[in-house]
Amino acid sequence: MKFKYTLSPNYHAKTSTHRIMYDVLFALLFVCICSIVLQYHLYGIGGAIKAIVIMAICVITTNLVNLIYWKIMGVAMKDMFDKIAENASIITGLILALTLPLGANGNYEIFYVAFIASIIAELFGKLIFGGFGCNIFNPAGIGRAFCLIAFAKVLETPTIDGLGSSSPLLTLQGNPNDLDTVKQSFGSFTDLLFGFHQGAIGETLIIPLIIAAIYLLARRVIDWIIPVVSVVCVGLFAFFYSVANGTFSIDFVLIHLLSGGLFFGSIFMLTDPVTNPNTKQGKFIFAILFALITFLIRAKGNLPEGVVFAILICNMFVPFIDSLTVGVTNENTKKKILSTSVFLIICILLVMAFTLVA
Amino acid sequence: MENKSVLKDLKDTLTLGMFKQNPTFILFLGMCPALGITTKCVNAIGMGAAVIFVMFFSNIIVSLIRHIVMDEIRIPVFIIIIAALVTILEMGMEMLTPELYDAMKVFIPLIVANCIPLARCEAFAQFNNPFKSALDAIGMGIGFTIGLLCLSFVRELLGLGTVFGVRIIPTAFTIPAFSSSCGAFLTLAICASIAAALVIRNRKRAQLKEEVV
């Protein structure tokens, strides 16, 4: 009899960090190409070039920041390529670029915003903590949140070319009880589904995003729980909110589902393997919490869109969720389902209670 | 020979607060003004001067009365001394430099609650003679001013695009977040981490030296 001795870990999973990152990169590039085509369709060749330049700026800046940081930290030049590839800075840059809006025609401030946001995302989101795998927050989320605070004027200026409208959620925030006005601002729900409305470069493409998600699911890069549960829960919360409000209509739910960065955030940013809970139950709780915070910021907060902040806040709760769920070895599935559904019901009641708050 | 060691001791007292125990980056004292008023370099200098004034006199007075004050009531006594000095300073500043007074209105009375004067009374002045205490106050005050200047230099340059009111970066390229509180925390964290890195490097060098010797 022959034994094979190896050091732990001894499991033989085919997925490696590199393969995961190549898959994510492939899915992201697919979304990027779709969004460039969409910008070309909406704004002509200028829009497409602008989108490409924003993506290039983000990717080049994140890689440069990596290079400089590791140079200062004393990594030899010949190991540099591996080090930068290991840190997956291309993915951070592309995700960040896809969350930025295109900006008004002839206004190039967005390039500067993209540059600063990439530096913040890579340096403060990832490298300060020790590189990929050590970060507690989503790096692209940090960059996006910082430029949301720092350059609010640039990002919120509605672009008055091409479609002549502001983003659906911005209109919704302006007239919370007048759905007809909101619907007029983007045409029909098919327009919303195919991305023919105002929004960030990558977030409006619902169908390509779903295709990318199916690809990632098929390659077992992401778990189905987080994207599905978070999207479904935002729908649920919108439904119960409008029911409790007394102004129920299916349009309200659809607007909340299809506009804004919900799909993009839940597929690409929330499923970041580093900032995720480790257990299935933890993932359920994480996704429900994300949906709750997103919906509350949208409905009751000062901002039209809450996905980025919800992602960052949920990232903060990951260690806490893990401490509650990791290490429970005896598989009491019934109890887990019960506790998760109790949490969901509490969240729904909370959303309904928020209708009473002025 | 003895004379030289006395001089060295005095020099150490003076420079201790400037770098080795910099109140802002190493001791993390007086964080409230360090985050609040460092939007402009001018404010930093004004705040530093105010703190040097208060510390100078409070350290001297405390070290003069150090044999009289009972141990049980020393902290209230120190606080009363500092509060009296701050009140004098506040009135003086309102009369002499009304512009500066307007810029840092709330933070002048807050010097009383600022930890540096009390910490130096408690840790240094109540054990040392007035001359050394005065030197320590000046050193610590300059160290605090250096800290504030570092923070406000970065924040003014990135947030407003100016240094001491002179425009260096065009308005279009400023990052307004650095003028708000989030930029204050970021800048403080970066500066403190650089200071910590320098401290670690110096410690390693000193260890190497010892090993060689």
Interface residues (C-beta under 8 A of the other chain):
Chain A: E109 Y112 I116 F124 F146 I149 A150 F151
Chain B: A172 F173 I175 P176 A177 F178 S180 C182 L186
